[in-house]
């Protein structure tokens, strides 16, 4: 089992980083986690075919985590998918899926009238709640509300286990008491630190929103202490606030609290 950081960016578009989403790879299959800006393109760049991706797990529904959902869905179908897409996530995942399908209904109808089979446009939705556990193709998945993220109450952290490895994607926000038990002994923990002192236009953010943004995200201390308490093998920082914060500054902020391996996430990095 392997992790691919498909995109490590944030809401502001930058040439350097795609939107925040990840993939779990087991065997020959890719399992998408969030569907951010450029998700379909990043899947293809990673060496997988978008039409072969059958499972999508959402952490939450801030726009930057699903702006690429529609493009991924329609590209998957156009490029040959003939089986339903299975989508998992917290409430309101059913509503998000319904609205996206309505948005693409006109295009789907046009292509179907020209003879393209509708197979592949169906979506099977599973609403997940903290404490749920499931198995997908031999991939064990556990979910918890591992973070507090401002006024987003419906947010999930995921632990994936297979082939003797454990990979945990915490999602945005400060850790809850559930995150350390979920991440305990993980080979890889992905978290999203915020460095408020660097929030300005030089690093792709704006001081006008600094107070709100900082309150919605984990401090470097919270991230580092969580990784240490869970005894993880690698702490990966991604989707940093601000998005263009220098890697060395982020690493310096984390290092006093976690003495293990700290990895600066980059688009298409495999771990």
C-alpha positions in Angstrom: 0.0 0.0 0.0 1.2 3.5 -0.9 0.2 7.1 -0.5 0.3 9.6 -3.4 0.0 13.3 -2.6 -2.0 14.3 -5.7 -2.1 17.9 -4.6 -0.7 19.8 -1.6 -2.1 23.3 -2.2 -4.8 25.3 -0.7 -7.8 27.4 -1.9 -5.8 30.1 -3.6 -4.7 28.8 -7.0 -0.9 28.8 -7.5 1.3 27.5 -10.4 3.3 25.5 -7.9 0.7 23.3 -6.3 -2.6 21.5 -7.2 -5.6 21.5 -4.9 -5.5 19.3 -1.7 -6.2 15.7 -2.4 -4.6 12.3 -2.0 -4.7 8.8 -3.2 -4.2 5.4 -1.6 -2.7 2.8 -3.9 -3.2 -0.9 -3.2 -2.1 -3.4 -5.8 -3.1 -1.9 -9.2 -5.9 0.2 -7.9 -6.1 3.9 -6.8 -8.5 5.1 -4.2 -9.1 8.8 -4.3 -9.3 10.9 -1.1 -11.0 14.2 -1.8 -11.4 15.6 -5.3 -9.7 18.9 -5.4 -8.7 21.2 -8.3 -6.9 19.2 -11.0 -7.7 15.8 -9.4 -8.4 14.1 -12.7 -5.2 15.4 -14.3 -3.1 14.5 -11.3 -4.5 10.9 -11.3 -3.3 10.6 -14.9 0.1 12.2 -14.1 0.5 9.6 -11.4 0.4 6.8 -13.9 -3.2 5.7 -13.3 -6.2 6.0 -15.7 -9.0 8.1 -14.4 -11.6 5.7 -15.8 -10.3 2.9 -13.5 -10.8 4.8 -10.2 -14.0 3.4 -8.6 -13.8 4.8 -5.1 -13.7 8.3 -3.7 -13.5 9.2 0.0 -14.3 12.8 1.1 -13.0 14.3 4.3 -15.3 17.3 4.3 -16.9 19.8 2.0 -15.0 23.0 2.0 -14.9 23.9 -1.7 -11.1 23.4 -2.1 -11.6 19.7 -1.3 -14.2 19.1 -4.0 -13.8 21.7 -6.8 -12.4 18.8 -9.0 -15.3 16.4 -8.2 -17.4 17.2 -11.2 -14.4 17.1 -13.6 -13.2 13.8 -12.2 -16.7 12.3 -12.4 -17.4 13.4 -16.0 -13.8 12.6 -17.2 -14.1 9.1 -15.7 -17.2 8.4 -17.7 -16.1 10.0 -21.0 -12.8 8.1 -20.8 -14.5 4.7 -20.5 -15.9 4.0 -17.0 -18.8 1.6 -17.2 -19.4 0.8 -13.5 -20.8 3.0 -10.7 -18.6 5.4 -8.8 -18.6 4.6 -5.1 -18.5 7.8 -3.0 -18.0 7.9 0.7 -18.1 10.8 3.1 -19.7 12.7 5.9 -23.1 14.4 5.6 -23.9 16.3 3.4 -22.2 13.9 0.8 -25.6 12.8 -0.6 -26.6 16.4 -1.3 -23.2 17.3 -2.8 -23.5 14.3 -5.2 -27.0 15.2 -6.2 -26.2 18.8 -7.0 -23.1 17.8 -9.0 -25.2 15.3 -11.1 -27.7 18.0 -11.8 -24.9 20.3 -12.9 -23.7 17.8 -15.5 -27.2 16.5 -16.5 -27.2 18.6 -19.7 -23.9 17.3 -20.9 -24.7 13.7 -20.0 -27.9 13.9 -22.0 -26.2 15.3 -25.0 -23.5 12.5 -25.1 -26.1 9.8 -24.4 -28.2 11.1 -27.4 -25.1 10.6 -29.5 -24.9 7.0 -28.4 -22.6 7.0 -25.5 -23.9 4.4 -22.9 -25.0 5.9 -19.6 -23.2 3.1 -17.7 -20.6 4.8 -15.6 -22.7 7.8 -14.7 -24.3 6.1 -11.7 -23.0 7.0 -8.2 -23.4 4.9 -5.1 -23.2 7.0 -2.0 -22.3 5.8 1.5 -22.6 8.3 4.4 -19.9 7.7 7.0 -19.9 8.7 10.7 -17.2 8.7 13.3 -16.4 5.2 14.5 -17.4 3.5 11.3 -15.1 0.8 9.8 -15.4 -0.8 6.4 -13.4 -2.9 4.0 -13.0 -2.1 0.3 -11.2 -4.6 -1.9 -9.2 -5.9 1.1 -8.3 -2.3 2.2 -9.4 -1.7 5.8 -10.8 1.8 6.4 -11.5 3.4 9.8 -13.0 6.8 10.2 -13.2 9.2 13.1 -13.8 12.9 13.7 -10.1 13.5 14.2 -10.1 17.2 13.8 -12.0 20.4 14.7 -12.3 22.6 11.7 -14.0 25.9 12.5 -17.8 25.7 11.9 -17.4 22.5 9.7 -19.0 19.9 12.0 -19.1 17.1 9.4 -15.4 16.2 8.9 -13.7 12.9 9.0 -10.1 11.6 9.3 -9.3 8.3 7.7 -7.0 5.4 8.6 -6.2 3.0 5.7 -4.5 -0.4 6.5 -3.3 -3.1 4.1 -0.2 -5.0 3.1 1.3 -4.4 6.6 1.1 -0.6 6.4 -1.1 2.0 8.0 -1.6 5.5 6.4 -3.6 8.2 8.2 -5.0 11.3 6.6 -6.1 13.7 9.3 -7.8 16.4 7.2 -7.9 20.1 8.1 -8.1 21.4 11.6 -6.9 21.0 15.2 -6.7 17.4 16.5 -9.5 16.0 18.6 -9.0 13.3 21.3 -9.8 10.7 18.6 -6.9 11.4 16.4 -4.0 9.9 18.4 -5.8 6.6 18.8 -6.7 6.5 15.1 -3.1 7.3 14.1 -1.4 5.1 16.6 1.7 3.4 15.1 0.9 4.7 11.6 3.7 4.5 9.0 2.5 7.8 7.6 0.5 10.6 9.1 -0.6 13.5 6.9 -1.5 16.7 8.7 -2.1 20.3 7.7 -0.3 22.9 9.9 -0.8 26.6 10.0 1.9 29.2 10.5 -0.1 32.4 11.2 2.9 34.6 11.3 3.5 33.9 7.6 0.0 34.7 6.4 0.5 37.4 3.9 0.6 37.9 0.1 4.2 36.8 -0.3 3.1 33.3 0.6 -0.2 33.1 -1.2 -2.6 34.3 1.6 -4.0 37.5 3.0 -3.7 39.2 6.4 -7.3 40.3 6.2 -8.4 36.6 6.7 -5.5 35.5 8.9 -7.5 35.4 12.2 -10.3 33.3 10.9 -8.0 31.0 8.8 -5.6 30.4 11.7 -8.6 29.5 14.0 -9.7 26.8 11.6 -6.3 25.0 11.4 -3.8 23.2 13.6 -0.8 24.9 15.0 2.7 23.4 14.3 2.8 22.4 18.0 -0.5 20.6 17.8 0.6 18.7 14.7 4.0 17.8 16.1 2.7 16.7 19.5 0.0 14.5 17.8 2.6 12.8 15.6 4.8 12.2 18.7 2.0 10.9 20.8 0.9 8.5 18.1 4.4 7.3 17.5 4.1 7.6 13.7 7.0 6.7 11.4 6.7 9.7 9.1 4.9 13.0 9.6 4.0 14.6 6.2 2.9 18.2 6.1 0.6 19.2 3.2 -2.1 21.7 2.4 -0.1 24.2 4.6 -1.5 27.6 5.6 -0.2 29.8 4.0 0.1 27.6 0.9 3.6 28.8 -0.2 5.1 28.8 3.3 8.8 27.8 2.9 9.3 24.1 3.7 12.2 24.9 6.0 10.1 27.2 8.1 7.4 24.6 8.4 9.9 21.9 9.3 11.5 24.2 11.9 8.1 24.9 13.5 7.3 21.2 13.8 10.7 19.8 14.8 10.6 20.9 18.5 7.6 18.7 19.1 8.4 15.6 16.9 11.8 14.1 16.6 10.9 11.6 13.9 11.0 12.0 10.1 9.3 15.1 8.8 8.4 15.2 5.1 7.5 18.3 3.1 4.7 17.2 0.9 4.9 17.9 -2.9 2.5 17.3 -5.7 2.7 13.6 -6.9 5.0 12.6 -4.1 4.7 8.8 -3.3 5.3 7.5 0.2 
